[in-house]
Amino acid sequence: GPVAETFRVIQGAVTEEYVRSTQGVFQFELSGDGGGTWYIDLKSKGGSAGFGKPPVAADVVMSMSSADFVKMFTGKLKPTLAFMTGRLRIKGNMALAIKLEKML
């Protein structure tokens, strides 16, 4: 589905440079189609992204609908707007969440 496809693209885009500059692990709790727990690890060597709990504890947990997640990662929904309107909930390190937004 679109969520799995988005994570496949993210996995392909993860570079050592992103890992070095971000140093954070992001967990996504997605509701709706293709929902569930997904993660982006930008802390471990090489980085990774995929389905399930991250290999190490998450620094940031984001909750949103899978539809909004796909929109956010394809540039159709600004993360700041999603957060302000309550469509995106963020727990944890806000500074890291902002770093991830820059990567988008």
Rosetta blueprint (number, residue, H / E / L):
1 G L
2 P H
3 V H
4 A H
5 E H
6 T H
7 F H
8 R H
9 V H
10 I H
11 Q H
12 G H
13 A H
14 V L
15 T L
16 E H
17 E H
18 Y H
19 V H
20 R H
21 S H
22 T H
23 Q L
24 G E
25 V E
26 F E
27 Q E
28 F E
29 E E
30 L E
31 S E
32 G L
33 D L
34 G L
35 G L
36 G E
37 T E
38 W E
39 Y E
40 I E
41 D E
42 L E
43 K L
44 S L
45 K L
46 G L
47 G L
48 S E
49 A E
50 G E
51 F E
52 G L
53 K L
54 P L
55 P L
56 V L
57 A L
58 A L
59 D L
60 V E
61 V E
62 M E
63 S E
64 M E
65 S E
66 S H
67 A H
68 D H
69 F H
70 V H
71 K H
72 M H
73 F H
74 T L
75 G L
76 K L
77 L L
78 K L
79 P H
80 T H
81 L H
82 A H
83 F H
84 M H
85 T L
86 G L
87 R L
88 L L
89 R E
90 I E
91 K E
92 G E
93 N L
94 M H
95 A H
96 L H
97 A H
98 I H
99 K H
100 L H
101 E H
102 K H
103 M H
104 L L
